[in-house]
Amino acid sequence: MKNIRVLAFLLISIVSLRCLGGPSTSFTVNGIVYELLSETTVAVTYEEGYNQNTNSWSTTNYKGVTEVNIPSTVTYGGQTYTVTTIGKYAFRNCADLVSVIIPSTVTSIQYQAFYQSNKLKDITVPSSVASVGEQAFECTSWLQSQPDGIVYAGSAAYIYKGNIPNDRIVLRDGTKSVSPYCFYNRANITEVTMPNTVKYIGTNAFYGCTGLTSIELPNSIKKLPDWVFYGCSGLVSVTLPSALTSIGNCAFLSCTSLTSVTIPNSVTSIGGSAFSGCRELRTLTLPTGITEIQYNTFAGCKNLLTVTIPNNVITIQSEAFNRSNIESLFIPNSVTTVGENVFNGCYIKSLTFPNSITSIGQYAFSANIDVIYCNFKTPPTINYATFNTTTNANTILIVPAGSEQTYRDNPYWGRFVNIQENEDMHGDDDIHYNYGDVFGDMNCDGVVDGIDLNILIQLILGKYVPEEK
């Protein structure tokens, strides 16, 4: 009786899971395998089987097929779907495939879709195809038969084939994307012109283009992928799109000649090591939309003199500015977390320290620092390894009037040999950074207070008369 109850329970469970799971995510019609992408769209895909002779997995459903005519729509289970994608590996290693017709409903051909289908020579790729993945047509007769130059697949610049006869690349009008690895290691390219129709650039697209000196990206591009300009050692300047939202990991890694870059405020994410090794980069204003500076992002920027960190930044990850030289650094009170070795090996002339940090990694400020301004009567949270012994011995620590002894009594801040009070620093809520101009400081006395508010009101009323000096 007990066994019957267990079997009944298992049966009910299986039925329930099937009901909850809904229809299968893939189905086959007329020999073509499809995978559901949404309630109305599908991708062409494949079935995988185990080959005992080769002890490997391979596609089984297109074996022996020489021609494939992909329909624009397919009906299954009473539902009609639009075919929009040729999925990754869909026709990979189809040894007998010669001809493929792709409908105009398809907008994307994914990674290795036709890879090593050696006999494939006749393929119709409509202009509706806006993006083509890495190695989609690698090792096909179709690719081998294409003339030297930029090979286009639909509206995508897929790859550059053969030797580049000159140093200037001009993408044709209507191009919608640059595929991954399209211009990989093409060292003699010095200039690239893209139309405003380009919306997508693939990873590693300009990897190792050491001759590229400048590039202006069209405003139609919203994201820069990982490694896109890695090792472009000749790149001096880059104009980023005004509507850009993200910069990928290692996007400009080792662009050793890059001197300036303006990152638009629309950017909300900058990947790890994005500008690492850009040793000629001198000034940097981070966009107001980011909340995190990721690992190693600006490490090794040896000539980075000025960094503006916006008030929205909460986290600075490990080694973010490792081995960079910064003349003046202000860390806003929005920052709560600073990782390990963030400024390790840096030379910083002036550092303004926040009191908002609740978590700080070891050797975060293990750097050569001339002056630290700490405008808080209560010493901010640090640990025994926040600064190194050289910093403790040589750096001047400037604190508010009347708070020197409080800092000396602190087990970690007290390690600083040279602690000085500044009578113009009143601590805590008073805004005084003791370097440069301070926003709201109307009378330029280094402090934002009621006097500045009164001057602002008088200016608005048109009654302000400057004092004669």
N, C-alpha and C positions, 0 to 999 in steps of 0.2 A: 504493500500500500504506500509505504514511504517512497519507494522508487518511482511509482506512478506519479506521485505528487511532484517529485523532482523533475521528471520528464515533462510533465505538463507545464511546470514553471519555465523550463528552458524553451519549450515551444512557444509559449506566450511571449517570452522575452525576444525571441528571434523575430516573430511576427511584428512586435511593437517596434523593434529597431528598423525593420524594413519600412514600416509605415512612416516613422519619423524621418528616415533617410530620404524619402521621396524617390524619384526616378533615378536610374543609373546616370552617372556623369558622362558616359560615353556610349555610342551606339554605331552600328554599321549599316550603311545603305548603299546598294549597288557596288559593294567591294571597297568603299571608302569609309574609313573610320573617322568619326567626329567626336569632339569633346565639347560639352556645354560650357560656354563662357558666361552666359546670362540667360534670362528667360526667353530671349529672342535671337541670340547669336551663338555661333559655334566656331570652333577651330578644326581644321583638318589635322588628324593625329595618326597614331599607329598602334598596332598591337605588338607586344613583345613576347617572344618565345625563347625557350632554352634549347640551344643546339648541342646535342650530346656529342656530335662529331668534333666540334671545335671547343666544347666546354665553355660556351659564352652565350650571352643574351643577344638577340638580334630581332629586327622587324620581320614578321612572318606574313602579314596580310598582303603585301605587294610583290611577293616573290613571283617571278615570271611575267609580271605586268610590264608591257612596253609603252602603253599610252594611257594617260590619265586626263580626263576632262572634268575639272572640278566645277560643279554647278554653283550658281549664285545663291540658291536657296535649297534647302533639303527638308523633307517632311518626315516626321517620325512620331509615332504615337498620337496622331491627330494634330500635332503642332508643327508649324512651319518655322524654320530658323534661317537666318541670313548667315552666309559663310563670310567671315571677316578676317580670318587669320589662318596662315599656314604655320602650324605649331613646330616647336623645336623637335628635331630628329624625324619629322614626319615621313620623309622619303630618303632618309640616310641609308647608304649602302644598298640602294635598289639597283642591283647589277644589270638588270635588263631594261630599265626605264630609258626611253628615248625621247618621249614627247610629253609635255605637260601644258595644259591651257588653264590659266588662272583667271577667274572672273573679276569684273570691275568692282565687286563688293569688297574684295580683299584689300585691307589697308596695312597689314603687317605680315612679314615673313620672318620667322624667328631663327634662333641659333641652330646652325647645321641642318637646316630644313632639307637640303638636297645634297648634303655632304657626301662625297665619294660615290655619287651615282654617275660613274665614269662615262657611260654611254649617252647621258642626257645632253642633247644638242639643240633640240627645238623646245623653247619655252617662251610663252607669252606672258610678260609681266606688265600689267596695266599701270597707267599713271596714278591710279588710286592708291597704289602701294607707297606708303609714306615712310616706312622704316623697314630696314633689312638687317637682320642680326649677323653676328660674327660667323664667318665661314659658311654662310648659307649656301653658296654655290661653289665652295672650294672643291677642287678635283672633279669638275664636270667638263664635258666637251664644250658646253655652252660658254663657260668662262674662258677656256683656252682659245676659242675662236674669236673672242672680242679683240678689236684693235687696241693698240697701246694707247694709254691715256686714262682718263677717268671712266670707269665702267659704271654706268647707271643701271639700276634695276628699278623700274617704275620711276618714282620721283626721288629715289634715294641715290646719293653718291656712294656706291658700294665699295669700290676699291680703286686704287691707282695701279695700273698694269704697265709693266715695261719701265723704261728709263724716262725720266722727266726731261724733256728737251730744253726747257727754260725754267727760270726760278720763280715764275709767277703762276699761281693757280686761280682760275676764275670759274666758280661754279655756275652752271647755266641757270637761266631764269626758270622759276618754278620748282627748283630743288627744295625738298621738304626736310631732308635729313642728311647727315654725314654718318656713315656706318662705323661701328667699332673697327679700329685698326686701319681705317681707310688710307691714311697717309703715314703709316707707321714707319719710323726711321728714314723718312725721306729728307736727308740732310741738306739737300740743295734748294729746298723751297725757302724763299725769303718773304713772300707775300701771298696772302690768301684773301680773295674777295668772295663774300657770300651774299646772296640776295636775301631780302627780308622775308622770304617764304620759308627759310630754314628755321625749323622749330626744335630740332633735336640733333645733338651731337653725341656720338657713341663713345664709350670708354676707349682710351688709348688712341683716339682718332688722329692726334698730332704728336704722339709719343716720339721723342727722339728727333724731332725736326730742328736740329741744331742751328740751321741757317735762318730760321724764321725770326725776324727782328721786330715785327709789330703785327697786331691783328685787331680788327674792329669787328666785334660780334654783333649781329643784327638784334634789334630789340624784340624780335619774335622768339628768341631763345629764353626759356624760363629757368633751365637747370643746366649746370655744368657737371658732367659725370666724373667719376674717379679717373685719375691718371691722364686726363685729356691732353695736357700740355707738359707732361713729365719730361724733364731733361731737355727742354727747349732752351739751351744755354745761351742762345743769341737773342732771345726775346727781351726787348728793352721796355716796351710799353704795351699795354692791353687795354682796350676800351670794353668794359663790361656792359651788357644790356641794362637799360634802366628798370626793366621789370623782372630782373633776375631774382630768383627766390632761394637758390641753394648752390653751393660750391662743393664739389665732391672731395673725397679723400685724395690727397696727393695730386690735386689738380694742377698745381704749379710747382710741384716739388723739383728742386734743383734747377729752377730757372735762374741761373746764377748772374744774369745781366739785368734782370728786371729791377728798375729803379723806382717805379711808382705804379700804383694801382688804386683806382677809386672804386670802392665797393658800395653799390647803391643801398639805400636804406630799406629797399624791398627784400634784401637778403636776410633770411631768418636762420640759416644753417651754413656753417663753414666746417668742412670735414677735417679730420686729423691729418697733420702733415701737409695741409693744403698749400702752404707757402714756405715750408721748411727748406732751408738751404738757399733761400733767395738773398744772397749775401750783399747785394747792392741795393736792396729795398731800404729806403731812408725814412719815409713817413707813412703812417698808417692810421686811418680813422675807421674804426669798426662801425658797422651799421647799428642803428638803434634797435633793430628788431631781434638781434641775437640775445640769447640768455645764457649761452655756454660757449666758452673757448675751449676747443677740444685738444686732445693729446697731440703735442709736438707741432701744433699748427704753425707757429712762427719760429721754431727752433733753428738756430744757426743763421739767423738774419743779423750778421755781424755789424752792419752799418745802420740798423734801424734806430734812428735817433729819437723819434717822437711817436708815441702810441696814445691814442685816445680810446679809452674803454668806456662804453656807454653805461648809463645808469640802470639798464635792464639786465646786465650780466650778473648771474647768480653764482656760476661755477667756472673756475679756471682749472682745467685738467692738468695732469702731470706733464712737465717739460714743455708746456705751451710756448714759453719764450726762452727755453734753455739755450745758452750760449749766444744770446743777442745783447747788443749794446744799446741802452736807452738813456737818453739824457734826462728826460723828465717823465716820471710815471705817477699818475694819480689813479688809485684804485677806489672806485666809488663804494658807498656804503650799502649798495645792493648785493655785493659779493659776500657769500656765506661760506663757500668752500674753495680752498686753494689746494691743489694736489702737490705731490712730491716733485721737488727739483724744478718748479715752474720757472724760476729765474736763476737757476743754478748756472754759475759761470758767466753771468752777465756783468757788465759795468754800467751802473746807474748813478747818475749825478744827483738826482733828486727823487725821493720816493715819499709820496703821501700815503700813510697807512690808515686803513679803515678800522672801525671798531665792530663791524658787523660779522666778522669771520667767526664761525662756530666750529669749523673743521679745517685743519691745516696740516699738510703733509710734511714729512721730514725734508729738511734742506730746501724748503720752498723758496727762501730768500738767501740761499748760500751764494752770495754775490759780493762784488766790490761796489759798495754804496758810499757815496760821499756824505749825503745828508738824508736823514729820515725825519719827516714831519709827522708827529703823532698828536693831533689836536684833541685829545681826550684826557680829562683829569683822572679817569679810571683806566688803567692800562688795558688795551685790547688783549684778547686771548691769543697766546702763542704757545709753543712748546719748547723743550730743551734744544731741539735741532732745527728750529725755524731759521736761525741765522748761524753762520759758522763763527769760529773763534776770531778769524781775521776781521769779519764785520763788527763783532763785538768790540774789538780793540781799536779799530781805525775809523769807524763811522761816527759822525756827530748825530746824536739823537736830540731833536728839538721837541720840547713838550710845553704845555700851557704854564703860565705863571702860577707859582705856588704848588706845582705837582712834581717837582724833581725828586723829592724824597720818596713819594709814593712809587715812582718808577724804580728808584734804587732799592726799595724794599721788596719789589717783585722778584721772585726767584729766577725769572728768565729775562725780563727787561733790565733787571739790575746787573746783568753781565756786561752791559755797555759801559765802557770806561768814561766816555765823554757825553754826559747828559747835560743839556743846557735848557734853561727856561727862556721863553720868548714872551715879553710883556704884552705884545699885540695879539697873542693867542690866548683866548679865554676858555677854550675847552668845550667839549660836548656839542651843544647845538649851534655854537658860533661857527660861521663859515669863514675859514681863513686858511688858505693853502700856502701862503708865503712864497708863491712863485707865479709869475705871469699875471694875466688879467683874470679877475673873478667875475663870473656872470652876476649882474645885479649890483656890482660895486660902483655906484654912480659917481662917488667923489674920489675914487681911486686910492682909498686908504687901506685897501686889503681886507676890509671887513664889510659884510652886508648887514646893515642894521636899520634902525628907524630913520636915521639921517638920510640914507639912500632912498627910503620910501617917500620921505617928504620931498626930496629933489625930483623924484619921478612924478609925483602929483603936481608939483609946480610946473614941470615940463609939459604935462598934459594940458594944464590950464593956461599955458603960455606965459607964466609969470616968473619963470626961473631966470635969475641973473647970476652968472658965475662970479665967484669971489675973485678979486684981483690978488695976484700973488707977486 
